[in-house]
């Protein structure tokens, strides 16, 4: 598995040992990422290998440290002491196809009510919304 940031300064390899794919619906993830929920790919620490670039890190809560590209701000991974030995990669930073579907939804008490309706919402290619 390979990944990078939006500007291309950061690149990494993460092996193929995916422990889980998780959708997190907590309020912290929504605020940190500006989205309805965040999808993460959990891999062993030893599988993650930086290839290029520099990451900045910020402690966003007592359980979460977010690492991101120091140039463009693309989030790359989180660390959580409750899950020692694991890197929690942001799905959006992964360039390779991730064949695993999300196995878990967590913090569902915070989930937005309309998220479960997403399969029935009209869909359009390339952002072309009819006028």
N, C-alpha and C positions, 0 to 999 in steps of 0.2 A: 504494500500500500504506500502510495506517495501522496504528499500534500504540499500546499504552498499558500502564501497570502495573496491578496488581490494584486499588489504591485509587483510581485515576483521576487522581492528581496529575501524572503524567508522560504526555505524549502526543507522538507523532512521526509524521512522514511519511517514507516511504523510496522514493518513486518506484515504478517497475515494472521496473527493470533488475536482475533476479535473476541473479547470476553462477552460483550453485550452491546446492543444498540438500544438506546433509551431516549424516550421523549420526556422532557422535564417541563412541567406546567407551573412551577413555582413563580411567585411574584419577582424574586430576585433575577431569575433567568429572563423573564419578560423584560425587566428594566435594563439589564446588562446588554441584551441583544436586540432590543427594539422589535420583538416578534411575539406572536401568540404563544409559542412554546419553543424550546430548543431541543434539537436532536443531537445526541452525542454518541460517539463510538468509543467504547472503553477498551483499552489495550494495556498490556503489561508495560511498566516503565522501561524494562530492558529492551523492549521492541522499538521504542521511540529513539530515533537517531537524527539529530539536526544535520542538515547538509550545508545550509548557508544562511546568512542573515543573523540579526540580533532580535531577541525578544525582550520586551518589557513585561514586568509582572506587577499586579496590584492585588492586595488582599481585599476582597469584596465583602467578606463576612468572616466570622470566626472559623468557618469550615471550608471556605473557597478562596483559592488564589487563581486569578485569571492571567494567562500569558498570551501576549498578542504582538504583532509586528510593530516594531518601534517606528517604522516609517508610515505605514498606511492604516494601522490600527486593527487589521483583520484579526479576530480572535482565533487562536490556534488550539489551546488546550486549557483545561482547569486541573487543579490538584485539590484533593480533599483528604485531610488526615484520617477521616473515617474510612477511607478506601486506600490505605497505604499500598504502595507498589503498583499503582495504576495511574495512567494518564487518561483523562477524559477529553478526547479530541472533539472539536466542533466538526460536525458532519460537513459543513460548508467549506472547511479548509482542505478537505480530502479531494484530490484530483482523480484518483482511481475510482472505479465503480465499486460501491459497497453493495455486495449482493445480499447481505443480511437485512431483513426488515427489522423494525423496532420490535423488541420483545416485551418491553415494559413501558407503561406510562406511570410516572411518579408525580407526587404532589397533586393528585387529581382533585383535591378539595379546592385548589386554586384555578382549575381549568376553566377557561372561558366557555360559556354554554354553547356557543355556535361552533366550536372546534369539531364536535362530533358530527356536524352536518356537512363537513367538507366534501365528502364523496358525492353528495347530491347537488352541490353548487355548480352552476354552469361554468364550463372551462373553455379557454381560448388559447391558441398557440401564439407564442411570441408577444404576449401582452396586448394583442389586438382586441380591445373591448368595443363592441358595437355602440354607436352613438345614439 
